[in-house]
Amino acid sequence: MPRILVVEDEKNILELVRFNLEREGYQVLTALDGVRGLELARTEAPDLILLDVMLPEMDGLEVCLELRNDTMTKSIPIIMLSARAEELDRMLGLEMGADDYVTKPFSPRELSARIKNRLNENKH
Amino acid sequence: MSPVAKPFLGIGWRPLISYFFLFLGFLALAQLYALHKPILWEMGVVVFISAAILAWITYRRLINPIEEMSSIAQDMARGNLEQEIRIFAQDETGDLARSINYLSRELKKNIDDVISEKNKVQAILASMCDGVIAMDNWGRVILVNPIVEKFFGTTQEASKGKNIRRVIRNSDFEKVLNQFLETGRPVQKQIQLMTPEPRLFRVQVTPLMDTGVDGGGMVALLRDFTGRKKLEEMRSEFVANVSHELRTPLTSIKGFTETLLDGALEDAQTTKHFLEIIYVESERLTRLIDELLNLSKIEDHKVAPDWQPVSMHELMERTVAIFKPRAAEKDLNIEVVLPEKLPMVHGDPDMLGQVLINLIDNAVSYTQNGGMIRVSAQSSGDKVKVEVQDNGIGIPEDSISRVFERFYRVDKARSREQGGTGLGLSIVKHIIDVHHGNVQVKSKVGEGSTFTFELPVNGHNTSTVV
């Protein structure tokens, strides 16, 4: 079963995502800050990363850039999560090499659908 | 127009009398000639003397005054209009002198009018907060006002007659001018200048009419936009922050509700847990909205404080009592230290109560179990100093200067756990500002924090015994 890394500093949202993903049958890894998230991405090589933008220590965009510059993690699909819905953020997220973008508040069902799409695309 | 000096009409009495005497002289000479038939040389002497007398009279009457007038007129032409010709003769020369004096007075008045008009215009230009540049159609400077001098480090003298493109070296500004010259229509644009210092201007170029300059000219109005832009940025950042703060609890509420509807309801334990989260998050949302409204009311001065003498003594006792149960839960020792006499302060009791609640709430939230909180007050001069001290976790040095910022949290996760909105201290700062007081913080990680605020004593109110 695919393994998904969720990097999110809001504990309740982390629990929400974890519960829904586990119900779908995914294996879920979690990190509460950017540095820990980057570390887990490198050591655990997950199949997909859900990355919040506003994170302590190192923000989501920096983490995204680091992941893209590392040959080990370059091809892992990244879906950004953010409460900042502005167009600029969207641009930044995609220019930084993210594959998709979900704004808060999101629907867990929609998030699952997007994750499924990314994982399928990556198989081909 | 002042009345014209009355012109002297006819011939003055002095020339009449002198002509009369001259006539008498000739008459006498004619009689003498008839009686004695004098020899020719005697005649010559008499004629010579008569001619000399005539010449002297003419010199006194005409040439001298005309010479004087001519020299004064030349002086006037050089700009000295203060003097007058002092000839009061009631004849043609006196008349001429008066006319010249009148001319010079009128000229001086007109020049003074022009100068005072010019000074008025200069004063208006100087007191404008926008930069003004007047140019001819080749871009040569006719006039710049002091604001332009200040922004671009130039002077009226140095820039006058120079091409503006050499005074303000900026391609955007040049483009605006060129666009105006091509179309002849007013142009308005925002430009950024990097030198001498980074500034943002809104430039407006309009035609200049009736300059007396060939081919007309143009006026550029430069409005400094730097401060306003910063304000706009702060505003939009605040809106983005608010949006983020509102969306975060909403994400949990929406997400968990949907999860429950999608089937998680079947497990009673999970359902209860999720409902609890939904409840907590909706509480947080409510608190956030309340505090935002509070803050905006204080900031916009929408609510006038209900000014009255406030006893900090009473307020502190009452507020601490509210926190007693929560402090007991955490086994915190909370003490109030007050002097026997404390002057009343000038303030709004509800607002000041809010300050104490926010500060004590923070102290309770960020002090470990078994810790100590000390709330004290003392009077110092015409101020009352209040201190809320704890021996809790403290604030890192690099965060101290930012704790009063809206939505700034030293430890986000911890603040969330405590139900903080990130607005508490910002509200404290605003209320104290409204009260013309000041608030400070001293803190060391692991040792605790001390928040101190000072409030002005209520007028000349006597101390209250408590």
Interface residues (C-beta under 8 A of the other chain):
Chain A: D9 E10 K11 N12 I13 E15 L16 V17 F19 N20 R23 L32 M54 P56 A83 R84 A85 E86 T103 K104 P105 F106 S107 P108 R109
Chain B: A240 S243 H244 R247 T248 L250 T251 S252 I253 K254 G255 F256 E258 T259 D262 A264 T270 I277 V280 E281 K412 A413 R416
